[in-house]
């Protein structure tokens, strides 16, 4: 019986460890704190496109990205891949401009706006409640990305419609509640891995997210 206090102390010492075994609650708090203040951001990006049919031939490109949350449910996006091509989304139309061919492809995406908004807000501006309403989320572990300690989460879409396009997403969150890296695994086995650096928070004029096109470009509507 004299060993009972030691046993009790051991059990008490183990209790906090079992409670901390699932750190999602703390991560969600950081995500929500960041979401409350998120209006927009700019960042340098490294984008890796991996194709399942050519696993040894990844397409890696670098550039800059701007995101502006105009209002709930409306997010604008502009990506420039170092002058080679640019992508934009204004809430309805998606545009891709190729500087070599001088062709801009335009597609009306209004009927897919909610789906696109899910993708755009993965790690930028979405609350933990919004993420949990759309995805089943599991904690993978702590890792290092870009020299900083991050929390790795796996998100599986709940919607069958979304699953037809996106099999799962993986997000690496920094301590500030913002994503340091994203991986989007498509249904066919391809994936996109995006790493962010020199990230700056803050809104910007909407005109800064407009695709700047020179005269004489060929516009192709789809």
C-alpha positions, 0 to 999 in steps of 0.5 A: 500500500505504501506504493499507492501514492507513487502509482497515483502520481504516475497516473496523474502524470499520464493523464495530460499526455493522453489529453494532448494526444490529439493536438487538433484543438490547439491547431484549430485555435491558431487557424481561427485566430488567423481567419478572424484577421485574414483579408488577403495575402501575397507570397512567393510560391514554388509549385510542383505538378506531379503526374502519375503517368510520368512520376519522374518528370515533375513540372516545377515553377516559381512565382508570386501569388495574391489572394484577396477575400473580398467578402465571405464566399468571394475570393479573388486570386492572381498567380504569376509564374515569373512572366511565363504564364499568369492565372486569375480568378475573380469569383466568376471567370478563370483566366490563363494567359500564356505569354509565349503564345499570347493566348488567354483562355477564359472559362466561366466558372460561376456554377463552380464558385463554391467548389473553387472557393473551397480550394482557394481557402484551404489554409487561407481565411477558412475557419476550423468550423468551415474546414470541418464542415467540408472535410474529415480532418486528421492530424499527421504530425509535426514536421519542418517545412522551410526551416519552421516547425509545422503541423501536418493535417490530412483533409478528405472531402465529405462531398461526393462531388468534390471527391470526384475531383479532389481525393484529399488535401494535405496542409502544413500549418505554421504556428501563426495559423497560416499554411506553409505548404499545400498538397492537393491530390487529384482523383487520378493520382496526380498532385500539386504541391505548393510551398509558400515563402515571404508571406505578407498579410493584408488587403489590397485593391481589387485592381491589383488582382486583375490580369494585365494583358497587352494589346493584340492577345488572342482570347479563347472562351470555353 
